[in-house]
């Protein structure tokens, strides 16, 4: 059947079809536009949320750092107050007069150690010397050589002793140790001043009871002298262990008897862990047992060791 449209009828038919199709096309266009818009909004929202999260994390990290810095500052203003109390800032080398106040055991963190002088040579070791107890080590230096604080801390004593230490310092540290620096020629910091590990506190010399330029260096806990070479490797400028556990009722030889060499402390040898080592391998290599190795180093059979760690071998 042939249908012939007049020009008017054709225009009407086209208009009708157009009016039918346009809403469908517009709806599709609007739908696509809305999808693109919502996609952009979602992406923007995700980006904004990520920025907010990052800002919050950065703010939280900054707050944590501020809190940590404040704690460190407070610890330096009153280092190891939980051990020594508030009335132990006198001029005596031994700050604790009542032995019952000394903790039965205490873990001393040695990780912040800095060697007090750059170049190491022990002139005189810790121990008995000419019928007198030598409570520290004498480190060879030249007059005028810089002497540094071994840890962060606060100067407790700055004095001169003509018949002993000469010009010397006693510095108390947050880890519970007190370190002594004797026979100085010059002193740069004052009593009560906070110092940082590695800070130059004076110059080496030969003041007081001294036969030549050297640094007399001591490490004490609650007034009890410890063998510095048991704690520190002066040649490497590092601690021999991350943590040293002080035992009040241990035999004095456990923390006192010493040797003139940094890698042989009394009846202990310091072993540096190598790749592939295990406690069992180290024990067999040194003709000892894992149990004994753990006892000496205050660890358990399950303790993890890594290359570079230092162990005491009896």
FIMIKE-558095 format. One record per residue (C-alpha): x, y, z; chain; residue in three letters; residue number from 1. Coordinates in steps of 0.001 Angstrom, whole numbers, plus 524288, in hexadecimal, padded with zeros to 5 digits. Layout:
N
      u      v      w  kette  rest   nr
      X      Y      Z      A   ALA  NUM
...
REM end
This chain:
314
      u      v      w  kette  rest   nr
  80000  80000  80000      A   UNK    1
  805D7  80CC4  7FC07      A   UNK    2
  803FE  817AD  80599      A   UNK    3
  80601  82544  8009B      A   UNK    4
  8081E  82FFF  80AD1      A   UNK    5
  80522  83DC7  807DB      A   UNK    6
  80FA2  84773  80B98      A   UNK    7
  80789  84B13  81770      A   UNK    8
  80552  83CE4  81B20      A   UNK    9
  813E7  83A05  819DD      A   UNK   10
  81787  84544  82297      A   UNK   11
  80D96  840B6  82C8D      A   UNK   12
  812C4  832B2  82C30      A   UNK   13
  820EC  83739  82DB3      A   UNK   14
  81D3D  84014  838FF      A   UNK   15
  815FC  8350E  83FA5      A   UNK   16
  82174  82B90  83E17      A   UNK   17
  82AE0  83613  842B0      A   UNK   18
  822A7  838E1  84E8C      A   UNK   19
  822CE  82A44  8518B      A   UNK   20
  8317A  82850  84FD1      A   UNK   21
  836C1  834E2  8561F      A   UNK   22
  832D0  83196  8641D      A   UNK   23
  83991  8246A  862B0      A   UNK   24
  8460C  82AAA  85D5E      A   UNK   25
  845D1  8354F  867A3      A   UNK   26
  843E8  82B53  87262      A   UNK   27
  84F9C  823A1  86D5F      A   UNK   28
  857CB  83009  86C96      A   UNK   29
  85393  83461  87A1A      A   UNK   30
  85650  826C9  87F77      A   UNK   31
  863E7  826C4  8797C      A   UNK   32
  86670  83488  87E81      A   UNK   33
  861D3  830CC  88C27      A   UNK   34
  86A93  824C8  88BD5      A   UNK   35
  87651  82CEA  887EF      A   UNK   36
  872F6  8371C  8921F      A   UNK   37
  87117  82D0F  89CD8      A   UNK   38
  87DB8  82686  898C4      A   UNK   39
  884EF  8335F  89A07      A   UNK   40
  87E65  83625  8A6F0      A   UNK   41
  881EF  8289E  8ABEE      A   UNK   42
  89004  82A3F  8A783      A   UNK   43
  89085  837A6  8ADB5      A   UNK   44
  88AA9  8323E  8BA1E      A   UNK   45
  89491  82723  8BAA6      A   UNK   46
  89F9E  830BD  8B827      A   UNK   47
  89AAB  839DA  8C2C9      A   UNK   48
  89940  82E8F  8CC58      A   UNK   49
  8A710  82A24  8C927      A   UNK   50
  8AC2B  837DB  8CB71      A   UNK   51
  8A4C6  838C0  8D84D      A   UNK   52
  8AA15  82B7E  8DC80      A   UNK   53
  8B7F6  82F44  8D8DF      A   UNK   54
  8B6A9  83C35  8E003      A   UNK   55
  8B154  83525  8EBEF      A   UNK   56
  8BC5A  82B29  8EB8C      A   UNK   57
  8C663  8360C  8EA29      A   UNK   58
  8BFF4  83D8F  8F54D      A   UNK   59
  8BF75  83169  8FDE6      A   UNK   60
  8CDAC  82E79  8FAAA      A   UNK   61
  8D15D  83C76  8FDD4      A   UNK   62
  8C9FE  83BB4  90ABE      A   UNK   63
  8D0B6  82EC4  90E03      A   UNK   64
  8DDF5  834B4  90ACB      A   UNK   65
  8DAE6  84083  91354      A   UNK   66
  8D6B1  837A4  91E8B      A   UNK   67
  8E2D6  82F4F  91CD9      A   UNK   68
  8EB99  83B59  91C52      A   UNK   69
  8E504  840A4  92880      A   UNK   70
  8E6F0  8339F  92F82      A   UNK   71
  8F543  8336C  92B87      A   UNK   72
  8F6D7  8416D  9302F      A   UNK   73
  8F050  83E1F  93D26      A   UNK   74
  8F8D2  831FD  93E8D      A   UNK   75
  904DF  83A45  93C64      A   UNK   76
  9009E  8445D  94653      A   UNK   77
  8FF35  839A5  9509B      A   UNK   78
  90644  82DB8  94B0E      A   UNK   79
  90370  82085  9515F      A   UNK   80
  8FB98  82707  95C22      A   UNK   81
  8F448  81A4E  95E66      A   UNK   82
  9012C  81466  96320      A   UNK   83
  9084D  81FA9  96996      A   UNK   84
  8FCFD  827C2  96E8E      A   UNK   85
  8FD57  83683  96FA3      A   UNK   86
  90743  83815  97A9F      A   UNK   87
  91339  831C5  9746C      A   UNK   88
  9196E  83D47  96D7B      A   UNK   89
  92424  83F9C  9777B      A   UNK   90
  932C7  8405C  97569      A   UNK   91
  935E0  83267  97987      A   UNK   92
  93A33  828A4  96F36      A   UNK   93
  9310E  81EBC  97567      A   UNK   94
  9237E  824F4  9753D      A   UNK   95
  91C8F  81A16  97CC3      A   UNK   96
  91F9C  81842  98B25      A   UNK   97
  91544  80DF5  98DF2      A   UNK   98
  91859  80124  986A5      A   UNK   99
  90A41  7FCB8  98853      A   UNK  100
  9065C  80720  97E65      A   UNK  101
  90E6C  80086  973B9      A   UNK  102
  9059F  7F823  96B06      A   UNK  103
  90850  7E980  96B55      A   UNK  104
  90929  7E96D  95C7E      A   UNK  105
  9082A  7F3BE  95207      A   UNK  106
  9091A  7F3C0  94326      A   UNK  107
  91267  7FE50  93E6B      A   UNK  108
  91063  802E3  93068      A   UNK  109
  91DB1  804E0  92A05      A   UNK  110
  91943  807C9  91C29      A   UNK  111
  91BAA  81675  91CC8      A   UNK  112
  92A2C  81519  91FF3      A   UNK  113
  93432  81E07  919A4      A   UNK  114
  942B6  81BC6  91C1A      A   UNK  115
  94802  826B2  924E4      A   UNK  116
  95429  82849  91C73      A   UNK  117
  9568F  825A9  90E0D      A   UNK  118
  962AE  81D3A  90EDE      A   UNK  119
  96375  811FD  9184A      A   UNK  120
  96E9F  80C2B  91FFA      A   UNK  121
  96D66  80705  92DCD      A   UNK  122
  978D7  80B62  93626      A   UNK  123
  973BE  80514  94273      A   UNK  124
  968B6  7FB59  943EC      A   UNK  125
  95E1F  7FA22  94E2E      A   UNK  126
  961E2  7F290  95A79      A   UNK  127
  96C00  7F1F0  96528      A   UNK  128
  9780D  7FA34  962BD      A   UNK  129
  9830B  7FB99  96C88      A   UNK  130
  97A23  7F715  977A3      A   UNK  131
  96FDB  80106  973FE      A   UNK  132
  96357  7FEC7  96CA4      A   UNK  133
  9630E  805DC  95F9A      A   UNK  134
  95488  807FD  95D1F      A   UNK  135
  95576  80BD1  94ED8      A   UNK  136
  95DF9  80B0A  942C7      A   UNK  137
  96883  814AE  93ECE      A   UNK  138
  96784  81854  93084      A   UNK  139
  97361  81E18  929E8      A   UNK  140
  971BA  82BBD  9246A      A   UNK  141
  97931  8384A  92222      A   UNK  142
  977B6  84497  92A24      A   UNK  143
  96D4F  84CD5  923AA      A   UNK  144
  9667E  84153  91D21      A   UNK  145
  9579C  84256  91D49      A   UNK  146
  95012  83A26  92717      A   UNK  147
  941C8  836FE  92465      A   UNK  148
  93615  832FA  92C77      A   UNK  149
  93393  82458  92AFC      A   UNK  150
  924B3  825AA  92BB0      A   UNK  151
  91A4B  83013  92CA6      A   UNK  152
  919AB  83493  93AB7      A   UNK  153
  91AFF  83F2A  944EA      A   UNK  154
  92771  8438B  94B91      A   UNK  155
  926AA  84015  959FC      A   UNK  156
  9346E  843E3  95E2F      A   UNK  157
  93E71  84D45  958AC      A   UNK  158
  94A0A  84E07  961D5      A   UNK  159
  958B4  84DF2  963D0      A   UNK  160
  95F6F  843BD  96C41      A   UNK  161
  96E00  8463E  96DC3      A   UNK  162
  97131  838AD  972F2      A   UNK  163
  9682D  83100  96A23      A   UNK  164
  9605B  833CD  95DF5      A   UNK  165
  965A4  8417D  95BCD      A   UNK  166
  95B8C  84906  9540B      A   UNK  167
  9504F  83F86  9522F      A   UNK  168
  941F7  83D98  94F3D      A   UNK  169
  93796  8342E  953D3      A   UNK  170
  92C34  83343  94A4D      A   UNK  171
  91F92  82C36  94D48      A   UNK  172
  9184B  825BE  9421C      A   UNK  173
  90A11  821AD  94017      A   UNK  174
  90E43  8136D  93EAC      A   UNK  175
  91283  81355  94D0E      A   UNK  176
  9212E  81432  94ADB      A   UNK  177
  92A16  81EE2  94FA7      A   UNK  178
  936B3  82135  94833      A   UNK  179
  942EB  827D9  94D6D      A   UNK  180
  94D0C  82F41  94569      A   UNK  181
  9599F  8323C  94CA2      A   UNK  182
  9668E  839BB  94AF8      A   UNK  183
  960EC  843E0  941A8      A   UNK  184
  96875  8502E  93E41      A   UNK  185
  95C4D  85839  93B17      A   UNK  186
  94DD6  85722  93E42      A   UNK  187
  9436D  85CB5  93540      A   UNK  188
  93682  85976  93BF1      A   UNK  189
  930F8  85CB5  9494D      A   UNK  190
  92AF2  8548D  95419      A   UNK  191
  91C68  85314  95188      A   UNK  192
  91E16  854CB  942E5      A   UNK  193
  917A1  84B27  9398F      A   UNK  194
  920FF  84526  92FA5      A   UNK  195
  91F05  83CCC  92399      A   UNK  196
  92649  83061  91FEC      A   UNK  197
  93299  83413  9187E      A   UNK  198
  93291  84223  91D5A      A   UNK  199
  9401D  84753  92083      A   UNK  200
  94061  849A5  92F36      A   UNK  201
  94EC7  84C8C  93120      A   UNK  202
  95CD1  84A57  92CE8      A   UNK  203
  965C8  83F6E  93122      A   UNK  204
  97155  841E2  939ED      A   UNK  205
  97928  83D0D  9458A      A   UNK  206
  9738C  8443E  95133      A   UNK  207
  97287  83E5D  95EC4      A   UNK  208
  9792C  8316C  9620C      A   UNK  209
  97E57  82E40  9548D      A   UNK  210
  98B36  829DF  94EB3      A   UNK  211
  98804  82EBF  94100      A   UNK  212
  97CFE  8332D  937FE      A   UNK  213
  971A0  829AB  937E6      A   UNK  214
  9630C  828E6  93A2C      A   UNK  215
  95EC4  8217E  94635      A   UNK  216
  9514D  81C36  9427F      A   UNK  217
  947DE  8156B  94BB8      A   UNK  218
  93A35  80FC4  94A7A      A   UNK  219
  93266  80E28  9570E      A   UNK  220
  924CC  809BC  95A9A      A   UNK  221
  91FA7  80EE9  9678F      A   UNK  222
  92DAD  811B5  96B62      A   UNK  223
  93248  803CD  9683F      A   UNK  224
  93D9B  803B2  95E87      A   UNK  225
  93BD7  7FB53  9525D      A   UNK  226
  946B7  7F732  9494F      A   UNK  227
  9458D  80072  93DA0      A   UNK  228
  94BD5  7F673  934A9      A   UNK  229
  94128  7ECCC  937F5      A   UNK  230
  93727  7F6AC  9334E      A   UNK  231
  93DFC  7FDB3  9281D      A   UNK  232
  946D4  7FAB0  91CB0      A   UNK  233
  94F22  80704  91C91      A   UNK  234
  9564D  8030E  91025      A   UNK  235
  9497D  80244  9088D      A   UNK  236
  942F2  80D1E  91027      A   UNK  237
  93715  8046C  91296      A   UNK  238
  930E4  7FD69  91E26      A   UNK  239
  933EF  7EEFA  91FAA      A   UNK  240
  9256E  7EC45  92148      A   UNK  241
  918B2  7F3B3  91FDB      A   UNK  242
  914A4  7F146  92DED      A   UNK  243
  91CC7  7EE02  939DA      A   UNK  244
  91575  7E839  9455C      A   UNK  245
  91AC8  7EC69  9527D      A   UNK  246
  91912  7E29C  95D89      A   UNK  247
  91AAD  7E7E6  96B30      A   UNK  248
  91E4C  7DAE2  97145      A   UNK  249
  926EB  7D5DA  9664A      A   UNK  250
  93514  7D2DC  96939      A   UNK  251
  93D6B  7DED0  96725      A   UNK  252
  9455C  7D773  95CF5      A   UNK  253
  93926  7D732  95481      A   UNK  254
  93A0B  7E5C1  95240      A   UNK  255
  94737  7E98A  957D2      A   UNK  256
  95243  7E097  953B5      A   UNK  257
  9584D  7E5EC  94755      A   UNK  258
  9628A  7E4CB  93CE0      A   UNK  259
  96ABB  7EEBC  935AA      A   UNK  260
  9653F  7EAAB  9285F      A   UNK  261
  957CC  7EE6E  923C5      A   UNK  262
  954E9  7E121  91DAE      A   UNK  263
  95864  7D986  929F0      A   UNK  264
  9517D  7DDDB  9363A      A   UNK  265
  956C8  7D664  941D1      A   UNK  266
  95274  7C862  9401C      A   UNK  267
  948FC  7CC63  93551      A   UNK  268
  94B78  7CD37  926AF      A   UNK  269
  9433F  7D620  91E39      A   UNK  270
  93E6A  7CF48  911F0      A   UNK  271
  93896  7D69F  9065E      A   UNK  272
  92D77  7CF09  90016      A   UNK  273
  92F7B  7CB95  8F1BC      A   UNK  274
  92614  7C81D  8E6D6      A   UNK  275
  920D8  7BA52  8E871      A   UNK  276
  923FA  7B9A0  8F6F0      A   UNK  277
  91AB4  7B398  900C7      A   UNK  278
  91BF0  7B236  90F7A      A   UNK  279
  91EA7  7A3B5  90DB7      A   UNK  280
  92982  7A619  903BD      A   UNK  281
  92FCE  7B0AC  90C0F      A   UNK  282
  92F1A  7A81E  9183C      A   UNK  283
  93573  79C6E  91159      A   UNK  284
  93FDC  7A512  90B34      A   UNK  285
  943C6  7AA48  9189C      A   UNK  286
  9427F  79D5F  91FE6      A   UNK  287
  93753  7A1DA  92878      A   UNK  288
  928B7  79F63  9294B      A   UNK  289
  91D1B  7A72C  92477      A   UNK  290
  917F5  7A7AB  93267      A   UNK  291
  924BC  7ADA7  9373B      A   UNK  292
  924FE  7B714  92BC3      A   UNK  293
  91730  7BB8B  92F07      A   UNK  294
  91A5C  7BCDF  93D80      A   UNK  295
  92645  7C56A  93B2A      A   UNK  296
  91F2F  7CE23  9315F      A   UNK  297
  91247  7CED1  938CE      A   UNK  298
  90A76  7C912  92D91      A   UNK  299
  9024E  7BCF8  92A98      A   UNK  300
  903D0  7B1F2  920BF      A   UNK  301
  8F94D  7B884  91894      A   UNK  302
  90033  7C5A9  9182F      A   UNK  303
  90318  7CA69  90A6C      A   UNK  304
  910F6  7CE00  906A2      A   UNK  305
  91539  7D526  8FA6F      A   UNK  306
  9223F  7D7FB  8F3BD      A   UNK  307
  92994  7E28D  8FB16      A   UNK  308
  92402  7DF2F  9087B      A   UNK  309
  92E34  7DD22  91314      A   UNK  310
  92DBB  7D1F2  91CB4      A   UNK  311
  935B1  7CF45  928DC      A   UNK  312
  93C1F  7C1DF  9288B      A   UNK  313
  9412A  7BC2C  93542      A   UNK  314
REM end
